[in-house]
Amino acid sequence: MNETEQLTITQTPTGYWSVRRGGTHITGAMTRSGAEAERELLSRLGSSRELRAARRPTRQRPERARGAYPRRMH
């Protein structure tokens, strides 16, 4: 899924409001204002996720010494 595509709101033939990214249905609501609130929430969540990813330092996993953890008993 391409995160740069715009979130759009469309109404289905049954009257349901759908929030889509490209051709993919993401979420929806019974009212247009509900669908707009969902779109705003998704936009804010996407922005915060991008900010966290940019701030996150790259972390490498420490190598585990053999025998460092006890064996599990079955």
N, C-alpha and C positions, 0 to 999 in steps of 0.2 A: 504494500500500500504506500502510495506516495504522499508523504506528509505535507508537501508544498501545495497540493491541490486545495482549492477553496471548498469550504463546507457550504452546501446549498440546501435550501428548504423547498420541497415540492409537496403538492397535495396529491394523494392517490385517488383513484376513482371512487373509493369507498369513503372518502372524506378524512382519512388519516393523514397527518402531516409527518413527512419523512425528512430526516437530516441525512444528506448523502455527501460522500466525498468521491467525486467522479461517478462511477456507476455503482458504487457500493453503499448500501443502506447501513448507516452507523447506528442511528437511534431515531426515535420519533415520539409524537405526542398526539393527543386528541384535538388540541387547539394549536393555532399558529403561534400564539404567545408562548405556549409550552415548548414548542419546537425551537423557537428563538432562544429560550432560556437554556435548552439543552445544547444548542450550537455555541452559545456564549461560554457555557461550562467547558465544553470540549476545547474551545479555543484557548481558554485560560489554562486548562490542564496541559495542553500541548506546549504552551509558552513556558510554563514552569518546568516541564520535563526537559525542554531544550536548555534552559538556563542551568539546571542542575547538572546536565551532562557536560556543559561547557566549563563549569566550576570544578567538576570532579577530577581529582588527579588520577592519572593512570596508575593502577596498583597491580603489582605482580604478586601472584600467590607464592608464599614461601614454600620451599621444597620440604617435603616431609621425610624425616629420617625413617629408614626401615625399622619396623618394630616400635615406632613411637606411640602407637595406639594399641591397646590390648585387643586380642582377637575376640571376635564375637562368638559366644557359645550358642549353638543351634538347639 
